[in-house]
Amino acid sequence: MSDILELIKTKDPVEKEFHQAVQEVTETIQPVLDRNPEYRQAAILERIVEPERVILFRVPWVDDQGQVHVNRGFRIEMNSAIGPYKGGLRFHPSVNLSILKFLAFEQVFKNALTTLPMGGGKGGSDFDPKGKSDGEVMRFCQSFMAELFRHIGSNTDVPAGDIGVGAREIGFLFGMYKKLRNEFTGVLTGKSLNWGGSLIRPEATGYGNVYFAAEMLGTRNDTFEGKTCLVSGSGNVAQFTTEKIIELGGKVVTLSDSSGYIYDEEGIDADKLAYVMKLKNIRRGRIKEYVEKYPEAVYTEADPSLDDNPLWNHKADCALPCATENEINGKDAQHLVGNGIFLVSEGANMPSTPDAISVFMDNKILYAPGKASNAGGVAVSGLEMSQNSMRINWPREEVDGRLKTIMKSIHKTCLDASAEYGDPGNYMAGANIAGFVKVVNAMLDQGVV
């Protein structure tokens, strides 16, 4: 294990997020390697940490004032052993090669857990759609797709949305792809309903996160009824995580964005959530406006100088981080445990640092890693691909039912794998082992390629 980590750190010394993702997986799969010596002989670890293809390109575009800008575009095609590359596009100033490689690496195992035939990939740009006009976003997306279209296809690589890439951006990207390739195909997921999208897709990651957490509670003969929950973020994942918790009888008291967070002790009910959805999805406003509408809530501005996040320092039962990577550190985790949290289910990708995960494990917290608990989004993307291939649309109830079944299956798979390899109830080990075994066995079947 240490040799592999040293290898990637030597090759790519600045890619700290990628190093973290690889370390988290490799630390849990030692029993698998001990039981299957053929994996080492086939250099499986060396192969699985190396992307099959990395695409880097410039994206020139013109703003509304006629000024030319240049951003970087990326696509990481990580592993296609069990199906075409599948993973989102992220448009955010923080995007770089390290973050996209970590996301693509995580996506490989996440997609394997869904039971659907999808490989892993990720992409995006350091472009920031925030504050841009529709015309500027359209011109950027068209320039981005003018290069990306050469590398994707419905049987090759099927991107989706992620942070900064919603229905608007997917529409502009798809329109340019259709023009360049002269074909209408399911090359992107997250499309609008009237031209190939799937019901439940916007809700899928948030709903799936709560379905997984409900399964964890079920192992203790418990439910969300009456539970107080801390949720971070205020985008799609956070919104629909909140919606499903409310539906199951729980109470969400926090939401956040990059500017800060709100704490509403009375709880964010359906009407308040509808306001947040309008605020964030239509007006593209900031979460601090919530307290103008609901003055009983408290807004706390983000303070980068702090070594902890006060959002995670409130009395509650469950925490569902839905914002971004590494948002919960070791000190935050100690606050969560001290305030009575007994369940953490990740809606974001890798939102907990290694120190935080150690705190959760040491205190026997029900902890669900993102590659398991937030797999609902890519699962419904896979269902959208199936619907596109068959030229049909399933009703909402069918898609939601399939999503719930997939999340139950992922939960069982994680538990079974953790028990088989001697660490029962460790969802992180179970998720890593189950995904790893499925992918590497497919790689062995296909030879050294």
N, C-alpha and C positions, 0 to 999 in steps of 0.2 A: 504494500500500500504506500509506504513512504517513498519507494522508488518512483511510483507513478506521479505522486504529488511533486516530487523534486524535478521530475522530467518536465511537467507542464510549467512549473515555476521558472525553470531555466529557459524554456522556449519562449514563454510569454510572461515575463516577470511583472508587468504592470496590471495584469488581468485579475484583480483581487476577487471580484464577484464570481468569476469562473472558477478560480481556485477554491473558493468557499463551497460552491455547488458540488465540485468533484470530491472534495474532502468529506462532505456530508454523506455522499453515497458510498464512497470507498470504505469509510469507517464501519459501515453496517453490513457489508457483503463478504467479509472475511470467511464466515462459515460456509458460504456457497463455494468459494474458491477452494477451501479445504476439502469439500466433498466432491468437487469436480475438477481434478487436476488438468483435464483436457482444455479448460478455459485458459490456463496459463500457457500451455504449450502452443495454443493458437494466438497468443498475444492479444487476447480479447480486450483487456483493459487499455492497452496502448492504442488499440483501434477505436474503442468506443468513446474515448475522450478527444479524439481528433475529428473535426467536422469532415464530412465527405466533400463538402464544397463551401467556400466562403466567397461571396460576391460583394465587392465594394465599388461604388460608382458615384460620380458627382451628379448633383441635381440642380441645374440652374433654373431660376424662375424670376418673373418680373412682378413687382408689387404694383399697387394701384397708382403710385406716383411715377411709374416708369423706371424705377430703380431696379437694377439686376442684383439678385442674391444667389449665392451658391451654398448648398447644403450637401451633406454626405448621405448616401443611401446604402443600405446593407441588406443582405439576405444570407443567413446561415442555414445551409442545408446539412443538418447534423447527422441524421441516420435514417435510411429508408429500408431497413431490413424487413419490416412488417407491413409497409405500405408507402404511398406517396408522402413526401414531407408535408407536415401540417403544423401550423403555428401562426400566431398573430403578427401584425405589423404595429410597431410602436412609434409614434411621432412625439418626441419630447427632447428638450435641450440636453438631457442627461444621457441620451443614447450614445453608446460607443460599442466597440467590438467586445469588450469584456462582459458588459451587461447582456448583450444579445447572445453571446456564447453560453452564458449561464442559463438564460431563458430557454435556449434551444436544447441544451443538455437536459434540463428538467423536463422539457416537453416530450422528449423521447420516452421517458419512463411513465409520465402522466398519460400519454396516448396509449401506451401498452396496457395500462391498467383499465382503460375503458372497455376492453375486449374488441374494439373496432379496429379495422386494418389501416392504421395510420402511423407513418413515421413521424419524426420530430424535426421541426425547423423554427426559425424566428427571424424577424427582420424589422426594418424601420429606418428612421432618419432622425438627425438632431434638429429637424425643423420643429418649430413651436406653433401649432395652430391657434393657440390662445391669443385673442385680440386681432386675428386676421379676418379680413372680409371673406365672404363666400367666393368671390372672384379670385382672391389670392390663394385660398386653399385649393380651388379647382386647378389653377395654373400649376401650383406645386405638384398636386397629385398627377396631373397629366404628364409633367416632366419626369416624375418618379417612375411612372408606369412605362414611359417611353424606353426605359432601359430594362426594368424588371420583367417586362412581358417576354423577353427572350428566354427566361430561365424558369417560368412557371407554366402550369397546365393542369387540367383536371385529373390527369393520371401521373403527374410529375411532382407538382408542388402546389398546394392549395392554401394561400394565405387567408388570414381573417383579420378582425380588428383587435386592438389592444388599447393601451393608454393613448389618448389623442387621436384615435382612429375609430370613429363611430359610423353611423349609417350615412352621413353626408360624405365622409371621405371614401367609404367603400363604394358609394355610387359613382363618384368622380373617377376612382381607380378602375372600376368595372367598365365604365363608358369608354375610357381610353383603350383598355385591353380589347374590347369588342371592335373598336374602330381599327386597331392595328392588326388584329388577327382575323377579322371578318368572320367571327363565329360567336354564337351565344352559347356559353358553356359554364358549368359550375366551377369556375376557376377561383372564385372568392366566396367565402361564407360570411354571414352577417349582412346579407343583402336585404333590401326592403321586401316586404311581403308580396307586393304586386308584381315583382319580377324575379322570383326564385328564392326568396328568403323563407325561413322556417319560423313558425310560431314558437314561442318560448325562448328563442335564441338570445334576446337581450337579457332575459331573466335568468338564463341557465346557470351561470357561474354562481350567482348569489343563492338561487334556489338549491342548487346542488350542494353548496357549502352547508346550508342548513339541514338538508336531508342527511348528509354524512354525519353532522354533529348530532342529529336526532338518533341515528343508529348508535353512536357512541353512548349517548345517554341511556339508550335502551339496554345496553349491557349492564347498567346499574338499576334497571327497572325504574327509570326516570324519564321525564319529558321536558319540553320547553315551558310548559304551563307554569306561570308565576315566576319564571327566571328573569333576572335583570341582566342585561347584556351590554357590553361595551363594543361598539363597532367603529372602526376608523375608515376614513375615506368618505366620499359622497358621490362617487360616480356610479355607473351601472351596478357593479358588484355590491357595493355598500347599500345602494338603494333597494335592491331586490333581496339581499340578505335581511335587511330590516323588514321588508314587506312580509317575507315568509315567517320570520320570528313573530311578528304581530299576529299573523294568521294562526300560528301554533300556540298562542297564548302567552308569549314572552313580552318583555318590555325592553326596548332599546333606549339608552339615555345619552349616547354620544354619536356625533358624526364630525368629520373634519375635511379640510383641504390643505393645500400647502401654506395657507396664510394662518391657520389656527384651527381650533375645534370648539364645538358647542357642547355644553352639558345641560340636559333638560331632565331634572330629577323626576318630573311628572311622567316622563316617557314621551317618545315620538309616536303619536298615534297615526291612524291612516290619513287624517286631514293634514297633519303636519308633514307627513311624508310626501303627500301630493304637492304641497308647497315647495318642498326641497327639490322634487323632480322638475317642477316648472322652473325653479330658480336655476338649477344646474344644467338642465337639458335644453331649455328654450332660451332663457335670458342669459345663460352662461355667466351667472353671477358668482359671488363668493359666499361661503357658508356663514360669515359674520352677519349677513343680512337677516339670517334666521331670528336673531334676538330683537331686531326691529319689529318683526311680525309677532314674535312670542317673547315678550320682555321678561317672563318668568325664567327663561333660560339664561345661562351664563356663557359668554364668549371669552376664550383665552387665546391671545395671539401667540403664534409660534415664536419661540426664542431659540435660535441656533446655538446660543452660548451654553444652554443647559445640557447636562449629560444624561438627562432622562426626559421622557415625554409625559406631562401631567395628565394626558388623556387616560393613561393606563394606571392612574392612582386614584381610582374611585371604587367604592364598595360595589361589588357585583358578583354574579355567579359564573358568567361565561364571557369570553373575549373572542371576538371574530375580526382579526386585522384584515382589512380589505383595501389598503392604500398602495403600499409599495414595498420594495425589498428592504430588509434590515431596519424596520421601523420599531421593533421591540428589542431592546438590548438587555443585558443581564440585570441591570438595575431596575428597568421597567418590569422584567419578569418577577423580580423579588417583590415589587409593589403589588403586582397582580396576585401573587400567592398570599401575601400579607392581607390583602383586601377580600379574601375569600373566593377568588376565582378557582374553579376546579375543572374547567374545560376551556381549551384553546383550539379553535378550528380556523385554519388559514384560508382566507378568500383571495389574498394576494399571493404572488410568487416569492417564496423565501423571505417572508416578512420578519422572521425571528433570527437573530444572530446565533452562532454556536453557543455563546455564553447563556443566552436566554433558553435555548433548548435544553441545556444541561440543568438549568434551574427547574424546568418543567419535569424533566425525567426524574431528578432527585426527589421531587415532591409528589411523584405519582399522579401528576395532572393528566387528564385525558387530553392528549395532544395529537392533533391531526396535521401532518405536513401538507403544504399546498399541492404537491403533486398528486395527492389523493383527494383532499377535500375540495379543491377548486377545479377538479377535472370535468365538472358539469358543463362548462362552457365549450370545451373542445368536443365533448361527447355529443352535444346538440349540433355542433358544427359538422360532425361526422354524419349525424342524422340528416342534416341539410344536404350534404353531398349525396346521400342515398336518395332523397326525394328528388334532387335535380337529375340524377341518373335515370330514375324511373318516370320523370316528368309528372309527378304527382305532389300534392300537398296534404300532409296528415293534419287532422284537427288538433286543436290545442290539448285536449284531454289525452290523445294518444302520445303526443310528443312528451308531455309532462309525465305520463305514466312510464314511458321508456326511460326518461331521465331518472326518475325515482328508482326504477329497477336497476339501472346502471350504477347509481350511487350505492345502493344496497349491495350489489355485487362487488364493487371496489372495496367496501368496508369488510365484507366477508373474506375477500382475497387477502387483504392486509392482515387480518386476524389469523387466517390459516397459515400464511407464510411466516408470520412472527412465531407462531406455535411450533411449526415444523422445524425451524432453525433455532429453537431453544430460548426465545425471548418473548413469551406470550404476552399479548396486550401492548406491545411496542409498535405503534402504528407507523412510525418513521422507518424502523427496520423492515417491517412487513411490506410497506409500499416500495422501498428501494429493492428489496430482494425479489418480489414478485415481478416488478417491471424489468429488472435486470435479467432475470432468468429467461423471460419470454423473448426479449430482444436478442440476447447473446445466442440462444439456441437457434433462432432464425439465421443469425450471422454465420454460425457454424454450418448449417445446412447449405448455405449459399457459397461456401468456399472463401478463399482469400481474395476479396474484391474491394 
